[in-house]
Amino acid sequence: MEAANNSALCRKDPDGSECVDLIAEIETAVARERDQIETQRSEVIIE
């Protein structure tokens, strides 16, 4: 997220649609990874 905010795209026009879209993509990817990790965590069997 910090990299997106520091990118030339977001520095040039932080409220622009390209920057907003980039940040939305990052947030979606983070949520997807979080869901995947949670699924894996719930499937682990500890004996």
Distance bins in CASP14 RR format, pairs under 12 A and 6 or more apart:
PFRMAT RR
TARGET T0000
AUTHOR 0000-0000-0000
RMODE 2
METHOD distances of the structure
MODEL  1
1 7 0 0 0 0 0 1 0 0 0 0 0
1 10 0 0 0 0 0 1 0 0 0 0 0
1 19 0 0 0 0 0 1 0 0 0 0 0
1 22 0 0 0 0 1 0 0 0 0 0 0
1 23 1 0 0 1 0 0 0 0 0 0 0
1 24 0 0 0 0 0 1 0 0 0 0 0
1 25 0 0 0 0 0 1 0 0 0 0 0
1 26 1 0 1 0 0 0 0 0 0 0 0
1 27 1 0 0 1 0 0 0 0 0 0 0
1 28 0 0 0 0 0 1 0 0 0 0 0
1 29 0 0 0 0 0 1 0 0 0 0 0
1 30 1 0 0 1 0 0 0 0 0 0 0
2 10 0 0 0 0 0 1 0 0 0 0 0
2 23 0 0 0 0 0 1 0 0 0 0 0
2 26 0 0 0 0 0 1 0 0 0 0 0
3 9 0 0 0 0 0 1 0 0 0 0 0
3 10 0 0 0 0 1 0 0 0 0 0 0
3 11 0 0 0 0 0 1 0 0 0 0 0
3 22 0 0 0 0 1 0 0 0 0 0 0
3 23 0 0 0 0 0 1 0 0 0 0 0
3 26 0 0 0 0 1 0 0 0 0 0 0
4 10 1 0 1 0 0 0 0 0 0 0 0
4 11 0 0 0 0 0 1 0 0 0 0 0
4 14 0 0 0 0 0 1 0 0 0 0 0
4 18 0 0 0 0 0 1 0 0 0 0 0
4 19 1 0 0 1 0 0 0 0 0 0 0
4 20 0 0 0 0 0 1 0 0 0 0 0
4 21 0 0 0 0 0 1 0 0 0 0 0
4 22 1 0 1 0 0 0 0 0 0 0 0
4 23 1 0 1 0 0 0 0 0 0 0 0
4 24 0 0 0 0 1 0 0 0 0 0 0
4 25 0 0 0 0 1 0 0 0 0 0 0
4 26 1 0 1 0 0 0 0 0 0 0 0
4 27 0 0 0 0 1 0 0 0 0 0 0
4 29 0 0 0 0 0 1 0 0 0 0 0
4 30 0 0 0 0 0 1 0 0 0 0 0
5 11 0 0 0 0 1 0 0 0 0 0 0
5 12 0 0 0 0 0 1 0 0 0 0 0
5 14 1 0 0 1 0 0 0 0 0 0 0
5 19 0 0 0 0 1 0 0 0 0 0 0
5 20 0 0 0 0 0 1 0 0 0 0 0
5 22 0 0 0 0 1 0 0 0 0 0 0
5 23 1 0 0 1 0 0 0 0 0 0 0
5 26 0 0 0 0 1 0 0 0 0 0 0
6 12 0 0 0 0 0 1 0 0 0 0 0
6 14 0 0 0 0 0 1 0 0 0 0 0
6 19 0 0 0 0 0 1 0 0 0 0 0
6 22 0 0 0 0 0 1 0 0 0 0 0
6 23 0 0 0 0 0 1 0 0 0 0 0
7 13 0 0 0 0 0 1 0 0 0 0 0
7 14 0 0 0 0 0 1 0 0 0 0 0
7 18 0 0 0 0 1 0 0 0 0 0 0
7 19 1 0 0 1 0 0 0 0 0 0 0
7 22 1 0 0 1 0 0 0 0 0 0 0
7 23 0 0 0 0 1 0 0 0 0 0 0
7 26 0 0 0 0 0 1 0 0 0 0 0
8 14 0 0 0 0 0 1 0 0 0 0 0
8 18 0 0 0 0 0 1 0 0 0 0 0
8 19 0 0 0 0 0 1 0 0 0 0 0
8 22 0 0 0 0 0 1 0 0 0 0 0
9 15 0 0 0 0 0 1 0 0 0 0 0
9 16 0 0 0 0 1 0 0 0 0 0 0
9 17 0 0 0 0 0 1 0 0 0 0 0
9 18 1 0 1 0 0 0 0 0 0 0 0
9 19 1 0 1 0 0 0 0 0 0 0 0
9 20 0 0 0 0 0 1 0 0 0 0 0
9 21 0 0 0 0 1 0 0 0 0 0 0
9 22 1 0 0 1 0 0 0 0 0 0 0
9 23 0 0 0 0 0 1 0 0 0 0 0
9 25 0 0 0 0 0 1 0 0 0 0 0
10 16 0 0 0 0 1 0 0 0 0 0 0
10 17 0 0 0 0 0 1 0 0 0 0 0
10 18 0 0 0 0 1 0 0 0 0 0 0
10 19 1 0 1 0 0 0 0 0 0 0 0
10 20 0 0 0 0 1 0 0 0 0 0 0
10 21 0 0 0 0 0 1 0 0 0 0 0
10 22 1 0 0 1 0 0 0 0 0 0 0
10 23 1 0 0 1 0 0 0 0 0 0 0
10 26 0 0 0 0 0 1 0 0 0 0 0
11 18 0 0 0 0 0 1 0 0 0 0 0
11 19 0 0 0 0 1 0 0 0 0 0 0
11 22 0 0 0 0 0 1 0 0 0 0 0
12 18 0 0 0 0 1 0 0 0 0 0 0
12 19 0 0 0 0 1 0 0 0 0 0 0
12 22 0 0 0 0 0 1 0 0 0 0 0
13 19 1 0 0 1 0 0 0 0 0 0 0
13 20 0 0 0 0 1 0 0 0 0 0 0
13 21 0 0 0 0 0 1 0 0 0 0 0
13 22 0 0 0 0 0 1 0 0 0 0 0
14 20 0 0 0 0 1 0 0 0 0 0 0
14 22 0 0 0 0 0 1 0 0 0 0 0
14 23 0 0 0 0 1 0 0 0 0 0 0
15 21 0 0 0 0 0 1 0 0 0 0 0
15 23 0 0 0 0 0 1 0 0 0 0 0
16 22 0 0 0 0 1 0 0 0 0 0 0
16 23 0 0 0 0 0 1 0 0 0 0 0
16 24 0 0 0 0 0 1 0 0 0 0 0
17 23 0 0 0 0 0 1 0 0 0 0 0
17 24 0 0 0 0 1 0 0 0 0 0 0
18 24 0 0 0 0 0 1 0 0 0 0 0
18 25 0 0 0 0 0 1 0 0 0 0 0
19 25 0 0 0 0 0 1 0 0 0 0 0
19 26 0 0 0 0 0 1 0 0 0 0 0
20 26 0 0 0 0 0 1 0 0 0 0 0
20 27 0 0 0 0 0 1 0 0 0 0 0
21 27 0 0 0 0 0 1 0 0 0 0 0
21 28 0 0 0 0 0 1 0 0 0 0 0
22 28 0 0 0 0 0 1 0 0 0 0 0
22 29 0 0 0 0 0 1 0 0 0 0 0
23 29 0 0 0 0 0 1 0 0 0 0 0
23 30 0 0 0 0 0 1 0 0 0 0 0
24 30 0 0 0 0 0 1 0 0 0 0 0
24 31 0 0 0 0 0 1 0 0 0 0 0
25 31 0 0 0 0 0 1 0 0 0 0 0
25 32 0 0 0 0 0 1 0 0 0 0 0
26 32 0 0 0 0 0 1 0 0 0 0 0
26 33 0 0 0 0 0 1 0 0 0 0 0
27 33 0 0 0 0 0 1 0 0 0 0 0
27 34 0 0 0 0 0 1 0 0 0 0 0
28 34 0 0 0 0 0 1 0 0 0 0 0
28 35 0 0 0 0 0 1 0 0 0 0 0
29 35 0 0 0 0 0 1 0 0 0 0 0
29 36 0 0 0 0 0 1 0 0 0 0 0
30 36 0 0 0 0 0 1 0 0 0 0 0
30 37 0 0 0 0 0 1 0 0 0 0 0
31 37 0 0 0 0 0 1 0 0 0 0 0
31 38 0 0 0 0 0 1 0 0 0 0 0
32 38 0 0 0 0 0 1 0 0 0 0 0
32 39 0 0 0 0 0 1 0 0 0 0 0
33 39 0 0 0 0 0 1 0 0 0 0 0
33 40 0 0 0 0 0 1 0 0 0 0 0
34 40 0 0 0 0 0 1 0 0 0 0 0
34 41 0 0 0 0 0 1 0 0 0 0 0
35 41 0 0 0 0 0 1 0 0 0 0 0
35 42 0 0 0 0 0 1 0 0 0 0 0
36 42 0 0 0 0 0 1 0 0 0 0 0
36 43 0 0 0 0 0 1 0 0 0 0 0
37 43 0 0 0 0 0 1 0 0 0 0 0
37 44 0 0 0 0 0 1 0 0 0 0 0
38 44 0 0 0 0 0 1 0 0 0 0 0
END
